[in-house]
Amino acid sequence: MPKKYNIIFESKEDIYGTIPRADDWVHYSGTLTVKDGGKYPVILDLNFVPPHPFAFNMPEKHMVKATSISDAYSKIARFFYKYGIVFK
């Protein structure tokens, strides 16, 4: 039976990025959760806030599991880069 870890920090986060070619913004809202143990103690669960950019649709939901808060935001920057978006 897996051990249940306690939540030591939780906050609401707003993540923004820009699309340089279209001068458009992308907005995700989510919850950052930090637990006191486990392989990936930091979880950032994101939900897309409409409207979608003109050229393409972004995923409605995205979850990032990471070892630290810095690692979680670097994964968000890579996720945005995959779609041609600059993390702000």
C-alpha positions as CSV (number, residue, x, y, z in Angstrom):
1,M,0.0,0.0,0.0
2,P,1.5,3.3,-1.1
3,K,2.3,5.8,1.6
4,K,0.1,8.9,1.6
5,Y,2.2,12.1,1.8
6,N,1.0,15.3,3.4
7,I,0.5,18.6,1.6
8,I,2.9,21.2,3.0
9,F,2.1,24.0,0.5
10,E,-0.6,24.8,-2.0
11,S,-1.2,28.0,-4.1
12,K,-3.2,29.2,-7.0
13,E,-1.1,30.1,-10.0
14,D,-1.7,32.0,-13.2
15,I,0.7,31.1,-16.1
16,Y,1.0,33.4,-19.1
17,G,2.8,33.0,-22.4
18,T,3.0,35.0,-25.6
19,I,2.9,34.0,-29.3
20,P,5.5,36.3,-30.9
21,R,4.3,35.9,-34.5
22,A,0.7,36.7,-33.7
23,D,1.2,39.1,-30.7
24,D,-1.4,36.9,-28.8
25,W,-1.5,35.7,-25.2
26,V,-2.1,32.2,-23.7
27,H,-3.3,31.9,-20.2
28,Y,-3.4,28.9,-17.9
29,S,-4.8,28.8,-14.4
30,G,-3.9,26.1,-11.9
31,T,-2.9,24.8,-8.6
32,L,0.7,24.3,-7.4
33,T,0.9,21.5,-4.7
34,V,4.0,20.6,-2.8
35,K,4.0,17.4,-0.7
36,D,6.5,16.3,2.0
37,G,7.9,13.3,0.1
38,G,7.7,11.0,-2.9
39,K,9.4,10.8,-6.3
40,Y,7.7,13.9,-7.6
41,P,6.6,16.0,-4.6
42,V,5.7,19.1,-6.7
43,I,2.5,18.9,-8.9
44,L,1.3,21.8,-11.1
45,D,-2.2,21.1,-12.4
46,L,-3.2,23.6,-15.2
47,N,-6.5,24.4,-16.9
48,F,-6.6,26.5,-20.1
49,V,-8.5,29.8,-19.8
50,P,-10.2,30.7,-23.2
51,P,-10.0,32.2,-25.8
52,H,-7.7,29.9,-27.9
53,P,-5.0,31.5,-30.0
54,F,-5.9,32.1,-33.6
55,A,-3.7,29.6,-35.3
56,F,-4.0,26.5,-33.1
57,N,-5.8,25.0,-30.1
58,M,-3.9,24.5,-26.8
59,P,-4.6,21.5,-24.6
60,E,-7.4,22.1,-22.1
61,K,-5.6,20.5,-19.2
62,H,-2.0,19.9,-18.5
63,M,-0.3,18.3,-15.4
64,V,3.3,18.7,-14.5
65,K,5.0,16.5,-12.0
66,A,8.5,17.6,-10.8
67,T,11.1,17.3,-8.1
68,S,11.2,21.0,-7.3
69,I,9.3,24.2,-8.0
70,S,12.0,25.4,-10.4
71,D,11.9,22.1,-12.3
72,A,8.1,22.4,-12.6
73,Y,8.4,25.9,-14.2
74,S,11.2,24.7,-16.5
75,K,8.9,22.0,-17.7
76,I,6.1,24.6,-18.3
77,A,8.6,26.6,-20.4
78,R,9.4,23.5,-22.5
79,F,5.7,22.7,-22.9
80,F,5.1,26.3,-24.2
81,Y,8.2,26.1,-26.5
82,K,6.7,23.0,-28.1
83,Y,3.8,25.1,-29.3
84,G,5.9,28.2,-30.2
85,I,5.0,30.2,-27.2
86,V,7.3,32.2,-25.0
87,F,6.9,31.7,-21.3
88,K,6.4,35.0,-19.4
